Amino acid sequence: MNQLFQHRLDNYLNILNRDMAILAADPECPPELWDFFEEIAMLAVRLWNVGNEPFTHHGVELVQQLNGAVNQRYALLLRLAFF
């Protein structure tokens, strides 16, 4: 896997792990937030799978789309959870 994508994926997973621990401590955490965590985790797994494939033009485009999807959902998750 490209080291840049590996680094990004590791960052996503570490941040999700940290924020998940914070939200898990909150008994009033709405179920919608857990749905976002699941969706982001599924996108991260897809990003991992695609990133391990040989890169073609389409593969690079797909990784960029997945990266954008993770960023958008994570930004929304942060707004809903912490602001």
N, C-alpha and C positions, 0 to 999 in steps of 0.2 A: 504494500500500500504506500502511496505517496506520503512522505513524512509530514507534509503540511496538513493533509487531511487527517492523518492519524493524530496529530497534535490537536487539531480542532475537535475531533471526536472525543479525545481524552478530556479536553476542557469541558465540553458539554456534559459528559457523564459525571465529572467531578462536581460541577456546579449543580447539576440535578440532584446528586447525592446530598450535597450540603443543604439545598433548599428543601428537599423532601424531608430531611430530618427536622428542619424548622417547622414546616407545616404539620408534620406528624405529631408534634408536641401541642398543636392547637386543636382542642376538642371540637371547635366550631368550624373547622375547615370544610368548606362546601365540597360536595362530591364532584362538581364541575372541574375543580382544580386537579383532582386526582385523574380525571379524564384527560386533561391537558398533559399531565405527566406521562400517562400511558401513550398518548399520541406522539409526544416528543421522543419517548424511548423507542417506539416503533420506527420513527424516522431515523433515529440514530443507528438502529440495527440495519436498516436499509442502506444508510450511508456507508456503514462498515462493509456490507456485502458488495455494494457497487464499487467502493473504493478498492476492494481486493481483486476486482476484475481487471483484465488488461485495458488500458485506456485507449479509447477510440474517440473520435470527435463527439459522437453521441454520448459516450460514457462520461466525458468531462462535463458536457452540458447537463446531464442527469445529476451528477454530483453537485454542480452549482445550484440546480433547482432544489435539491434536497437540503442543501446548506441554507438556502434562502427560506425554505419552509420551516426548518428548525428555528432559525432566527426570529421569524415572524411569530411563531407560536410561543416561543420562550419570552419574547417581549410582552405579548399579551398576558401570559401567565404571571409575569412579574407585576404588571399593572393591576391585575385582578387580585393577586395575593397580598401585595405589600403596599399598595397605594390606595 
